Protein backbone atom coordinates (compact mmCIF):
# COMPACT_ATOMS: atom_id res chain seq x y z
CA UNK A 1 0.00 0.00 0.00
CA UNK A 2 2.85 2.42 0.71
CA UNK A 3 4.31 1.90 -2.80
CA UNK A 4 0.94 2.70 -4.36
CA UNK A 5 0.58 5.73 -2.10
CA UNK A 6 4.07 7.00 -3.02
CA UNK A 7 3.31 6.75 -6.76
CA UNK A 8 0.11 8.68 -6.19
CA UNK A 9 1.87 11.44 -4.28
CA UNK A 10 4.73 11.66 -6.82
CA UNK A 11 2.23 12.20 -9.63
CA UNK A 12 0.52 14.94 -7.66
CA UNK A 13 3.79 16.64 -6.80
CA UNK A 14 4.80 16.67 -10.48
CA UNK A 15 1.42 18.09 -11.54
CA UNK A 16 1.51 20.76 -8.81
CA UNK A 17 5.10 21.71 -9.74
CA UNK A 18 4.15 22.04 -13.42
CA UNK A 19 1.17 24.22 -12.51
CA UNK A 20 3.33 26.44 -10.30
CA UNK A 21 5.89 26.91 -13.06
CA UNK A 22 3.14 27.76 -15.54
CA UNK A 23 1.53 30.26 -13.22
CA UNK A 24 4.84 31.87 -12.36
CA UNK A 25 5.60 32.27 -16.07
CA UNK A 26 2.22 33.95 -16.54
CA UNK A 27 2.96 36.26 -13.63
CA UNK A 28 6.26 37.37 -15.20
CA UNK A 29 4.47 38.23 -18.43
CA UNK A 30 1.82 40.12 -16.51
CA UNK A 31 4.39 42.47 -14.94
CA UNK A 32 5.83 43.20 -18.38
CA UNK A 33 2.40 44.18 -19.71
CA UNK A 34 2.66 47.50 -17.85
CA UNK A 35 5.64 48.37 -20.03
CA UNK A 36 3.59 47.60 -23.13
CA UNK A 37 0.97 50.17 -22.14
CA UNK A 38 3.59 52.93 -22.37
CA UNK A 39 4.74 51.62 -25.71
CA UNK A 40 1.19 51.41 -27.02
CA UNK A 41 0.52 55.02 -26.04
CA UNK A 42 3.57 56.17 -28.00
CA UNK A 43 2.52 54.01 -30.95
CA UNK A 44 -0.97 55.54 -30.72
CA UNK A 45 0.65 58.97 -30.91
CA UNK A 46 2.63 57.91 -34.00
CA UNK A 47 -0.51 56.45 -35.53
CA UNK A 48 -2.36 59.74 -35.00
CA UNK A 49 0.51 61.62 -36.65
CA UNK A 50 0.33 59.30 -39.64
CA UNK A 51 -3.44 59.69 -39.93
CA UNK A 52 -3.16 63.48 -39.79
CA UNK A 53 -0.83 63.54 -42.77
CA UNK A 54 -2.70 64.34 -45.98
CA UNK A 55 -0.24 62.69 -48.37
CA UNK A 56 -0.82 59.15 -47.10
CA UNK A 57 -3.38 57.03 -48.93
CA UNK A 58 -4.89 53.90 -47.42
CA UNK A 59 -4.66 50.51 -49.07
CA UNK A 60 -8.43 50.47 -49.57
CA UNK A 61 -8.22 53.75 -51.45
CA UNK A 62 -5.37 52.62 -53.69
CA UNK A 63 -6.51 49.03 -54.27
CA UNK A 64 -10.11 50.03 -54.85
CA UNK A 65 -9.27 52.23 -57.80
CA UNK A 66 -9.92 50.70 -61.20
CA UNK A 67 -8.15 53.34 -63.27
CA UNK A 68 -4.70 54.82 -63.48
CA UNK A 69 -4.03 58.12 -61.73
CA UNK A 70 -4.66 61.19 -63.85
CA UNK A 71 -1.84 63.28 -62.40
CA UNK A 72 0.84 61.90 -64.74
CA UNK A 73 3.22 64.26 -66.45
CA UNK A 74 3.00 64.92 -70.18
CA UNK A 75 5.07 62.27 -71.98
CA UNK A 76 4.38 63.22 -75.58
CA UNK A 77 7.87 64.34 -76.56
CA UNK A 78 9.26 63.09 -79.87
CA UNK A 79 11.99 60.46 -79.84
CA UNK A 80 14.96 60.68 -82.15
CA UNK A 81 15.69 57.92 -84.68
CA UNK A 82 18.45 56.39 -82.54
CA UNK A 83 16.06 56.01 -79.59
CA UNK A 84 13.19 54.68 -81.71
CA UNK A 85 15.12 51.51 -82.57
CA UNK A 86 15.04 50.54 -78.87
CA UNK A 87 11.32 51.12 -78.27
CA UNK A 88 9.78 47.98 -76.75
CA UNK A 89 13.14 46.25 -76.29
CA UNK A 90 15.34 45.55 -73.31
CA UNK A 91 18.76 47.13 -73.64
CA UNK A 92 21.76 46.48 -71.39
CA UNK A 93 25.52 46.35 -71.36
CA UNK A 94 27.28 43.46 -69.60
CA UNK A 95 30.94 43.47 -68.64
CA UNK A 96 33.09 40.83 -70.33
CA UNK A 97 34.37 39.86 -66.87
CA UNK A 98 30.98 38.23 -66.31
CA UNK A 99 30.76 34.61 -67.49
CA UNK A 100 27.38 35.31 -69.13
CA UNK A 101 28.85 37.64 -71.74
CA UNK A 102 30.64 35.77 -74.53
CA UNK A 103 33.39 38.31 -75.23
CA UNK A 104 37.11 38.81 -74.69
CA UNK A 105 37.39 42.29 -73.17
CA UNK A 106 35.36 45.44 -72.52
CA UNK A 107 31.62 44.98 -72.46
CA UNK A 108 28.91 43.39 -74.57
CA UNK A 109 25.73 45.17 -75.61
CA UNK A 110 22.52 43.12 -75.48
CA UNK A 111 19.23 44.22 -77.01
N, CA, C and O of each residue as an XYZ file, in Angstrom:
444
protein
N       0.812     -1.184      0.000
C       0.000      0.000      0.000
C       0.863      1.259      0.000
O       0.474      2.263     -0.596
N       1.997      1.232      0.637
C       2.848      2.419      0.708
C       3.460      2.726     -0.664
O       3.651      3.894     -1.002
N       3.768      1.691     -1.459
C       4.306      1.903     -2.801
C       3.255      2.572     -3.695
O       3.570      3.486     -4.457
N       2.028      2.116     -3.597
C       0.940      2.703     -4.359
C       0.708      4.153     -3.930
O       0.465      5.025     -4.765
N       0.784      4.393     -2.659
C       0.575      5.730     -2.097
C       1.704      6.672     -2.532
O       1.460      7.852     -2.783
N       2.938      6.160     -2.622
C       4.066      7.005     -3.018
C       3.971      7.369     -4.507
O       4.316      8.486     -4.890
N       3.508      6.442     -5.341
C       3.312      6.754     -6.760
C       2.240      7.836     -6.925
O       2.371      8.747     -7.743
N       1.196      7.711     -6.136
C       0.106      8.677     -6.186
C       0.602     10.066     -5.778
O       0.254     11.060     -6.415
N       1.389     10.135     -4.749
C       1.870     11.436     -4.277
C       2.922     12.019     -5.231
O       2.990     13.238     -5.390
N       3.740     11.174     -5.866
C       4.734     11.664     -6.816
C       4.035     12.291     -8.023
O       4.454     13.343     -8.505
N       2.978     11.653     -8.510
C       2.229     12.204     -9.633
C       1.645     13.568     -9.276
O       1.679     14.499    -10.080
N       1.115     13.671     -8.073
C       0.519     14.937     -7.658
C       1.571     16.027     -7.496
O       1.327     17.184     -7.840
N       2.721     15.668     -6.983
C       3.795     16.642     -6.805
C       4.262     17.156     -8.168
O       4.518     18.349     -8.326
N       4.372     16.265     -9.143
C       4.796     16.666    -10.483
C       3.758     17.600    -11.108
O       4.116     18.615    -11.706
N       2.485     17.260    -10.973
C       1.421     18.092    -11.538
C       1.398     19.462    -10.863
O       1.268     20.484    -11.537
N       1.524     19.487     -9.543
C       1.515     20.755     -8.812
C       2.734     21.597     -9.195
O       2.616     22.813     -9.345
N       3.890     20.977     -9.354
C       5.097     21.709     -9.740
C       4.940     22.304    -11.141
O       5.340     23.443    -11.381
N       4.362     21.537    -12.059
C       4.148     22.040    -13.417
C       3.174     23.215    -13.410
O       3.371     24.192    -14.132
N       2.130     23.122    -12.600
C       1.169     24.220    -12.509
C       1.811     25.466    -11.911
O       1.540     26.580    -12.359
N       2.650     25.287    -10.914
C       3.326     26.435    -10.298
C       4.261     27.117    -11.291
O       4.319     28.346    -11.350
N       4.988     26.326    -12.067
C       5.893     26.915    -13.059
C       5.100     27.665    -14.127
O       5.510     28.739    -14.568
N       3.972     27.102    -14.540
C       3.141     27.756    -15.543
C       2.583     29.068    -15.016
O       2.605     30.084    -15.710
N       2.087     29.044    -13.800
C       1.526     30.258    -13.224
C       2.596     31.307    -12.963
O       2.336     32.502    -13.109
N       3.775     30.888    -12.587
C       4.839     31.866    -12.360
C       5.278     32.493    -13.680
O       5.628     33.673    -13.714
N       5.265     31.722    -14.763
C       5.597     32.274    -16.074
C       4.538     33.277    -16.504
O       4.868     34.303    -17.100
N       3.283     33.002    -16.215
C       2.218     33.948    -16.540
C       2.378     35.224    -15.731
O       2.125     36.316    -16.240
N       2.789     35.101    -14.489
C       2.961     36.259    -13.628
C       4.079     37.160    -14.141
O       3.961     38.383    -14.071
N       5.160     36.579    -14.656
C       6.260     37.366    -15.199
C       5.774     38.157    -16.405
O       6.115     39.331    -16.552
N       4.991     37.538    -17.258
C       4.466     38.231    -18.434
C       3.497     39.332    -18.037
O       3.406     40.358    -18.712
N       2.780     39.123    -16.955
C       1.819     40.125    -16.506
C       2.524     41.394    -16.044
O       2.022     42.491    -16.287
N       3.669     41.275    -15.388
C       4.388     42.466    -14.941
C       4.972     43.221    -16.125
O       5.127     44.440    -16.058
N       5.294     42.530    -17.198
C       5.826     43.199    -18.382
C       4.735     43.906    -19.175
O       5.037     44.774    -19.994
N       3.476     43.552    -18.949
C       2.403     44.175    -19.711
C       2.258     45.650    -19.366
O       1.724     46.408    -20.175
N       2.711     46.080    -18.202
C       2.661     47.496    -17.849
C       3.590     48.290    -18.753
O       3.287     49.427    -19.113
N       4.719     47.698    -19.123
C       5.641     48.369    -20.026
C       5.032     48.515    -21.417
O       5.306     49.488    -22.120
N       4.210     47.548    -21.814
C       3.586     47.602    -23.130
C       2.569     48.730    -23.213
O       2.345     49.274    -24.294
N       1.950     49.091    -22.098
C       0.973     50.172    -22.141
C       1.648     51.487    -22.488
O       1.063     52.302    -23.201
N       2.863     51.717    -22.003
C       3.591     52.934    -22.367
C       3.965     52.914    -23.837
O       3.886     53.933    -24.523
N       4.369     51.757    -24.310
C       4.740     51.616    -25.714
C       3.528     51.817    -26.605
O       3.623     52.454    -27.655
N       2.384     51.275    -26.192
C       1.193     51.410    -27.018
C       0.719     52.854    -27.068
O       0.167     53.281    -28.082
N       0.922     53.620    -25.996
C       0.519     55.021    -26.041
C       1.400     55.806    -26.999
O       0.916     56.698    -27.695
N       2.703     55.481    -27.042
C       3.570     56.167    -27.998
C       3.247     55.732    -29.422
O       3.319     56.541    -30.347
N       2.890     54.455    -29.609
C       2.521     54.014    -30.951
C       1.188     54.625    -31.365
O       0.973     54.888    -32.548
N       0.283     54.858    -30.399
C      -0.970     55.542    -30.720
C      -0.694     56.968    -31.176
O      -1.339     57.471    -32.096
N       0.268     57.616    -30.527
C       0.647     58.974    -30.915
C       1.206     58.982    -32.337
O       0.861     59.850    -33.139
N       2.074     58.010    -32.648
C       2.633     57.909    -33.995
C       1.534     57.632    -35.017
O       1.548     58.175    -36.122
N       0.588     56.785    -34.636
C      -0.514     56.455    -35.528
C      -1.360     57.688    -35.826
O      -1.792     57.895    -36.959
N      -1.592     58.508    -34.795
C      -2.356     59.739    -35.000
C      -1.609     60.711    -35.901
O      -2.224     61.411    -36.706
N      -0.279     60.758    -35.770
C       0.507     61.620    -36.650
C       0.404     61.161    -38.097
O       0.302     61.976    -39.014
N       0.431     59.851    -38.290
C       0.329     59.302    -39.643
C      -1.041     59.607    -40.239
O      -1.147     59.984    -41.406
N      -2.088     59.442    -39.433
C      -3.435     59.693    -39.934
C      -3.653     61.163    -40.268
O      -4.425     61.489    -41.169
N      -2.973     62.054    -39.543
C      -3.164     63.478    -39.786
C      -2.462     63.951    -41.052
O      -2.764     65.028    -41.567
N      -1.535     63.159    -41.550
C      -0.828     63.541    -42.768
C      -1.765     63.389    -43.962
O      -2.474     62.389    -44.076
N      -1.767     64.376    -44.845
C      -2.696     64.336    -45.981
C      -2.136     63.591    -47.176
O      -2.889     63.246    -48.086
N      -0.830     63.330    -47.203
C      -0.235     62.688    -48.371
C      -0.319     61.167    -48.323
O       0.034     60.509    -49.302
N      -0.765     60.604    -47.237
C      -0.823     59.147    -47.103
C      -2.180     58.651    -47.578
O      -3.222     59.176    -47.183
N      -2.154     57.632    -48.432
C      -3.378     57.028    -48.931
C      -3.493     55.626    -48.354
O      -2.494     54.915    -48.242
N      -4.691     55.230    -47.992
C      -4.894     53.905    -47.422
C      -4.873     52.853    -48.518
O      -5.031     53.161    -49.699
N      -4.677     51.611    -48.109
C      -4.659     50.510    -49.066
C      -6.019     50.356    -49.737
O      -6.094     50.057    -50.929
N      -7.097     50.558    -48.976
C      -8.431     50.470    -49.566
C      -8.618     51.502    -50.671
O      -9.224     51.216    -51.704
N      -8.097     52.695    -50.446
C      -8.224     53.747    -51.453
C      -7.440     53.394    -52.712
O      -7.945     53.550    -53.824
N      -6.218     52.922    -52.542
C      -5.366     52.622    -53.690
C      -5.831     51.364    -54.403
O      -5.920     51.352    -55.630
N      -6.131     50.295    -53.653
C      -6.509     49.026    -54.271
C      -7.910     49.078    -54.864
O      -8.220     48.317    -55.781
N      -8.752     49.953    -54.359
C     -10.115     50.035    -54.849
C     -10.257     50.808    -56.142
O     -11.328     50.815    -56.749
N      -9.206     51.448    -56.565
C      -9.267     52.234    -57.798
C      -9.132     51.315    -59.006
O      -8.288     50.418    -59.021
N      -9.956     51.539    -60.006
C      -9.918     50.696    -61.203
C      -9.296     51.407    -62.389
O      -9.310     50.876    -63.500
N      -8.755     52.586    -62.183
C      -8.148     53.340    -63.272
C      -6.806     53.882    -62.810
O      -6.514     53.950    -61.616
N      -6.010     54.262    -63.782
C      -4.700     54.821    -63.477
C      -4.854     56.255    -62.997
O      -5.823     56.922    -63.360
N      -3.931     56.737    -62.200
C      -4.031     58.124    -61.734
C      -3.927     59.109    -62.900
O      -3.218     58.865    -63.876
N      -4.633     60.203    -62.780
C      -4.665     61.190    -63.852
C      -3.590     62.251    -63.708
O      -3.456     63.103    -64.586
N      -2.822     62.228    -62.636
C      -1.839     63.275    -62.398
C      -0.468     62.927    -62.974
O       0.555     63.284    -62.389
N      -0.436     62.237    -64.109
C       0.836     61.897    -64.742
C       1.341     63.084    -65.543
O       0.559     63.905    -66.021
N       2.633     63.163    -65.682
C       3.217     64.259    -66.452
C       3.048     63.989    -67.949
O       2.829     62.853    -68.369
N       3.153     65.033    -68.725
C       3.005     64.922    -70.178
C       4.219     64.203    -70.761
O       5.350     64.668    -70.619
N       3.980     63.070    -71.418
C       5.069     62.272    -71.979
C       4.925     62.164    -73.494
O       5.107     61.086    -74.059
N       4.607     63.253    -74.138
C       4.380     63.218    -75.581
C       5.536     63.813    -76.364
O       5.328     64.297    -77.476
N       6.728     63.794    -75.833
C       7.870     64.336    -76.563
C       8.309     63.361    -77.654
O       8.175     62.146    -77.504
N       8.821     63.891    -78.726
C       9.260     63.086    -79.866
C      10.595     62.427    -79.559
O      11.473     63.030    -78.940
N      10.736     61.182    -80.001
C      11.993     60.459    -79.845
C      12.807     60.585    -81.123
O      12.257     60.651    -82.223
N      14.110     60.618    -80.964
C      14.961     60.676    -82.154
C      15.081     59.275    -82.766
O      14.680     58.290    -82.147
N      15.617     59.190    -83.944
C      15.694     57.923    -84.684
C      16.535     56.892    -83.946
O      16.224     55.702    -83.985
N      17.598     57.331    -83.275
C      18.448     56.391    -82.542
C      17.698     55.765    -81.371
O      17.903     54.592    -81.060
N      16.828     56.541    -80.719
C      16.057     56.014    -79.592
C      14.901     55.143    -80.053
O      14.524     54.200    -79.358
N      14.333     55.446    -81.216
C      13.187     54.681    -81.712
C      13.525     53.220    -81.971
O      12.644     52.366    -81.869
N      14.763     52.910    -82.300
C      15.117     51.515    -82.567
C      15.067     50.657    -81.298
O      15.015     49.431    -81.386
N      15.083     51.290    -80.121
C      15.045     50.543    -78.867
C      13.657     50.491    -78.234
O      13.501     49.888    -77.172
N      12.663     51.091    -78.838
C      11.319     51.115    -78.268
C      10.785     49.692    -78.167
O      10.780     48.959    -79.156
N      10.338     49.301    -76.985
C       9.783     47.976    -76.751
C      10.815     46.893    -76.550
O      10.457     45.718    -76.475
N      12.072     47.242    -76.461
C      13.136     46.253    -76.285
C      13.852     46.482    -74.968
O      13.802     47.572    -74.398
N      14.508     45.456    -74.500
C      15.336     45.554    -73.307
C      16.765     45.779    -73.757
O      17.275     45.037    -74.597
N      17.411     46.780    -73.216
C      18.761     47.133    -73.639
C      19.675     47.163    -72.421
O      19.358     47.811    -71.423
N      20.801     46.471    -72.497
C      21.755     46.480    -71.388
C      23.166     46.252    -71.906
O      23.377     45.769    -73.019
N      24.107     46.610    -71.076
C      25.521     46.351    -71.363
C      26.056     45.487    -70.231
O      25.857     45.798    -69.057
N      26.739     44.396    -70.586
C      27.277     43.460    -69.601
C      28.785     43.413    -69.753
O      29.308     43.301    -70.862
N      29.476     43.501    -68.631
C      30.935     43.467    -68.636
C      31.422     42.099    -69.102
O      30.811     41.075    -68.798
N      32.527     42.095    -69.841
C      33.091     40.833    -70.327
C      33.711     40.015    -69.196
O      34.030     38.842    -69.389
N      33.885     40.616    -68.024
C      34.372     39.860    -66.869
C      33.331     38.858    -66.391
O      33.672     37.860    -65.756
N      32.070     39.119    -66.692
C      30.981     38.227    -66.310
C      30.991     37.010    -67.234
O      31.226     37.145    -68.435
N      30.739     35.838    -66.688
C      30.756     34.609    -67.486
C      29.592     34.552    -68.470
O      29.652     33.800    -69.442
N      28.544     35.323    -68.243
C      27.381     35.313    -69.127
C      27.716     35.905    -70.494
O      27.272     35.404    -71.527
N      28.502     36.974    -70.481
C      28.851     37.642    -71.740
C      29.929     36.841    -72.453
O      30.949     36.490    -71.860
N      29.698     36.555    -73.732
C      30.644     35.771    -74.527
C      31.542     36.730    -75.311
O      31.393     36.897    -76.522
N      32.487     37.362    -74.583
C      33.387     38.309    -75.229
C      34.745     38.275    -74.538
O      34.885     37.734    -73.441
N      35.721     38.849    -75.182
C      37.106     38.812    -74.692
C      37.384     39.921    -73.676
O      37.856     39.651    -72.572
N      37.091     41.167    -74.051
C      37.395     42.295    -73.168
C      36.373     43.403    -73.382
O      35.670     43.425    -74.393
N      36.296     44.318    -72.428
C      35.362     45.437    -72.524
C      33.992     45.057    -72.020
O      33.844     44.532    -70.916
N      32.981     45.328    -72.843
C      31.615     44.984    -72.465
C      30.816     44.612    -73.701
O      31.128     45.026    -74.817
N      29.777     43.821    -73.473
C      28.912     43.390    -74.568
C      27.577     44.107    -74.447
O      27.070     44.316    -73.345
N      27.013     44.481    -75.587
C      25.729     45.170    -75.613
C      24.653     44.171    -76.028
O      24.753     43.533    -77.076
N      23.619     44.042    -75.188
C      22.516     43.122    -75.480
C      21.240     43.915    -75.672
O      20.907     44.794    -74.878
N      20.528     43.586    -76.751
C      19.233     44.224    -77.013
C      18.192     43.121    -77.121
O      17.014     43.404    -77.341
